[in-house]
Amino acid sequence: MAPAHSAIILWFRRDLRLSDHPALSAAMRTGRPIVPVFILDDAVQALGAAPKWRLGLGLEAFAKGLSQIGSRLILRQGAALDVLESLIRDTGAGTVFWSRGYEPVSIARDTRIKSALTGQGIEVRSFAGHLLFEPWTIATKSGQPFRMFTPMWRAVQGRDVPTPEPGPARLMAPEGWPGSDQLADWQLGRDMRRGARIARPFIRPGEVAARDQLDGFLHRIDQYAEQRDRVDKTGTSDLSEYLSLGEIGPRMIWHRVQNAARTGAPGADAYLRQLVWREFAYHLMYHWPHLLTDNWKPEWDTFPWGTDPDTPEIRAWRQARTGIPLVDAGLRQMYVTGRMHNRARMIVASYLTKHLMTHWKLGADWFADCLTDWDPAANAMGWQWVAGSGPDAAPYFRIFNPQTQRVRFDPDEGYIRRWIAEGQARPEATALAYFDAIPRSWGLSPDDPYPEPVVGLKQGRTRALRAFESRKKPVRN
Ligand SMILES: Cc1cc2nc3c(=O)[nH]c(=O)nc-3n(C[C@H](O)[C@H](O)[C@H](O)COP(=O)(O)OP(=O)(O)OC[C@H]3O[C@@H](n4cnc5c(N)ncnc54)[C@H](O)[C@@H]3O)c2cc1C
């Protein structure tokens, strides 16, 4: 038992919010002082340029939110266990709380820390909050984790999701605050270089902005089912970035959308289904951690994917100059805004893994560097799903055709005009912004002619199908 009045260290990670926060609510119920802390450890240092920069913006907003309720965000750098031990010495804290993470590296780290601190007589508790359902609570009738999305979606529909608790009006401060680093000194935006100035207007960080975004979306949820695939429309919720940093929790979204569903909003069910895709990704990562690093289906290990990141084709893909307008538009949207429409993510991923026959890991790594909504589980699952090596992938060899996708999901070419400057008499500001965001060393200009396809659609498709067919050939003795 921790001493009755000792402080509780609340270690924040991907849960930068005050409401719908079970660990914070539990800490509040004790009536003890709370020391909120964020630790810049190796896991945070390993983030790609855009998510790390976005994290910095989130921390700034979160620290402000804490200061408005009489608290502070203590920032410390180093190995998490060392930092926590030193904070325990500085504050006399007897307890450490955190919200659970599900990545293999977080699980390993947290398990080590829990055991070390418990051994020193410190009370350690972890809480739910990042997901709707803990991964070990959802299983098939035979007790196995779901390998397919649709049966999991059916299984969770009748489940209770705990009602989110409101955030506190005030947090009890400790008698004295421990020392803290300055956020600016961490330079979390360093790797973004020129891109930060261009992407900044597209980002509204923080919990308050996240709730505003949800409110705004609920006014247009009726059109969600119909418009969510249209790359030229604002049909989706744009909440992924907030969910990724935990500036909003999925339980709050679930309950607000359920309410909309009860009033008959037609898009609500389709939306909840997408939110459960996020759960599915997390449950897969929890049960099969190799989702992040290797083909989920090992039979794909023999597929002859290229792994050289420096071929002219792969460079063209990264630089959004493949000569396939919908592919380039998606990649440019990501570079300028930090996010990409889901339909475009599927198309650019399909072009890389099928037409360019390149390993999905190369694409997933590029996304991990460029997406402000980067999420380890959703990114890995998304790439493997498109590549064919993942769960729930089509039983046949699906190759998205960017030409037909363009006709269906960008019929007036509004998306392409928004993102491709070359060849346009009066390019849109967003299309020009791409050239201000990219490194100068790429040597690209909006006045360049738009390139010819690096690999033609027919040629790439034929090559990929041939590789798939030969992979399937039975081995003869
Ligand atoms: C190759 C690829 C990579 C991806 N990488 C990421 C990533 O790094 N981070 C990320 O959050 N999503 C990723 N996704 C999933 C999806 O593209 C985004 O979640 C979605 O575009 C976010 O926009 P939104 O919030 O407007 O989505 P909405 O359509 O409004 O959906 C609501 C929420 O549901 C969840 N969701 C929706 N679709 C999916 C999906 N297919 N998989 C998992 N969760 C989903 C997200 O949390 C999203 O915010 C990836 C998909 C693909 C195909």
The ligand as a Tripos MOL2 file, in Angstrom:
@<TRIPOS>MOLECULE
LIG
   53    58     1     0     0
SMALL
NO_CHARGES

@<TRIPOS>ATOM
      1 C1         -1.8130    1.7090  -46.2920 C.3       1 LIG1
      2 C2         -2.6340    2.2950  -45.1490 C.ar      1 LIG1
      3 C3         -1.9890    2.9050  -44.0780 C.ar      1 LIG1
      4 C4         -2.7290    3.4390  -43.0170 C.ar      1 LIG1
      5 N1         -2.0760    4.0510  -41.9750 N.ar      1 LIG1
      6 C5         -2.7860    4.5550  -40.9350 C.ar      1 LIG1
      7 C6         -2.1230    5.1880  -39.8450 C.ar      1 LIG1
      8 O1         -0.9010    5.2360  -39.7720 O.2       1 LIG1
      9 N2         -2.9120    5.7290  -38.8650 N.ar      1 LIG1
     10 C7         -4.2690    5.6540  -38.8900 C.ar      1 LIG1
     11 O2         -4.9180    6.1490  -37.9650 O.2       1 LIG1
     12 N3         -4.8990    5.0350  -39.8950 N.ar      1 LIG1
     13 C8         -4.2120    4.5040  -40.9240 C.ar      1 LIG1
     14 N4         -4.8770    3.9030  -41.9600 N.ar      1 LIG1
     15 C9         -6.3430    3.7590  -41.8830 C.3       1 LIG1
     16 C10        -7.1620    4.9130  -42.4810 C.3       1 LIG1
     17 O3         -6.6690    5.2730  -43.7310 O.3       1 LIG1
     18 C11        -7.1870    6.1490  -41.5850 C.3       1 LIG1
     19 O4         -7.5130    5.7850  -40.2810 O.3       1 LIG1
     20 C12        -8.2290    7.1680  -42.0870 C.3       1 LIG1
     21 O5         -7.9090    7.5930  -43.3790 O.3       1 LIG1
     22 C13        -8.2580    8.3420  -41.1370 C.3       1 LIG1
     23 O6         -9.1470    9.3270  -41.5900 O.3       1 LIG1
     24 P1        -10.4530    9.6720  -40.7610 P.3       1 LIG1
     25 O7        -10.1360    9.8790  -39.3270 O.co2     1 LIG1
     26 O8        -11.1130   10.8080  -41.4740 O.co2     1 LIG1
     27 O9        -11.2660    8.3290  -40.9410 O.3       1 LIG1
     28 P2        -12.8230    7.9910  -40.7370 P.3       1 LIG1
     29 O10       -13.3160    7.3750  -42.0110 O.co2     1 LIG1
     30 O11       -13.5610    9.1610  -40.2350 O.co2     1 LIG1
     31 O12       -12.7870    6.8130  -39.6640 O.3       1 LIG1
     32 C14       -12.8870    7.0330  -38.2610 C.3       1 LIG1
     33 C15       -11.7570    6.3780  -37.5340 C.3       1 LIG1
     34 O13       -11.7930    4.9660  -37.7080 O.3       1 LIG1
     35 C16       -10.4730    4.4500  -37.7860 C.3       1 LIG1
     36 N5        -10.2840    3.8470  -39.1070 N.ar      1 LIG1
     37 C17       -10.9090    4.1510  -40.2570 C.ar      1 LIG1
     38 N6        -10.4920    3.3490  -41.2560 N.ar      1 LIG1
     39 C18        -9.5750    2.5240  -40.7220 C.ar      1 LIG1
     40 C19        -8.7780    1.4620  -41.2490 C.ar      1 LIG1
     41 N7         -8.8430    1.0880  -42.5350 N.pl3     1 LIG1
     42 N8         -7.9120    0.8510  -40.4120 N.ar      1 LIG1
     43 C20        -7.8220    1.1850  -39.1000 C.ar      1 LIG1
     44 N9         -8.5600    2.1810  -38.5450 N.ar      1 LIG1
     45 C21        -9.4260    2.8420  -39.3500 C.ar      1 LIG1
     46 C22        -9.5300    5.6240  -37.6160 C.3       1 LIG1
     47 O14        -9.1530    5.6880  -36.2630 O.3       1 LIG1
     48 C23       -10.3930    6.7980  -38.0190 C.3       1 LIG1
     49 O15        -9.9900    8.0200  -37.4350 O.3       1 LIG1
     50 C24        -4.1510    3.3470  -43.0320 C.ar      1 LIG1
     51 C25        -4.7770    2.7270  -44.1180 C.ar      1 LIG1
     52 C26        -4.0330    2.2150  -45.1680 C.ar      1 LIG1
     53 C27        -4.7390    1.5670  -46.3270 C.3       1 LIG1
@<TRIPOS>BOND
     1     1     2 1
     2     2     3 ar
     3     2    52 ar
     4     3     4 ar
     5     4     5 ar
     6     4    50 ar
     7     5     6 ar
     8     6     7 ar
     9     6    13 1
    10     7     8 2
    11     7     9 ar
    12     9    10 ar
    13    10    11 2
    14    10    12 ar
    15    12    13 ar
    16    13    14 ar
    17    14    15 1
    18    14    50 ar
    19    15    16 1
    20    16    17 1
    21    16    18 1
    22    18    19 1
    23    18    20 1
    24    20    21 1
    25    20    22 1
    26    22    23 1
    27    23    24 1
    28    24    25 2
    29    24    26 1
    30    24    27 1
    31    27    28 1
    32    28    29 2
    33    28    30 1
    34    28    31 1
    35    31    32 1
    36    32    33 1
    37    33    34 1
    38    33    48 1
    39    34    35 1
    40    35    36 1
    41    35    46 1
    42    36    37 ar
    43    36    45 ar
    44    37    38 ar
    45    38    39 ar
    46    39    40 ar
    47    39    45 ar
    48    40    41 1
    49    40    42 ar
    50    42    43 ar
    51    43    44 ar
    52    44    45 ar
    53    46    47 1
    54    46    48 1
    55    48    49 1
    56    50    51 ar
    57    51    52 ar
    58    52    53 1
@<TRIPOS>SUBSTRUCTURE
     1 LIG1         1 GROUP 0 **** ****
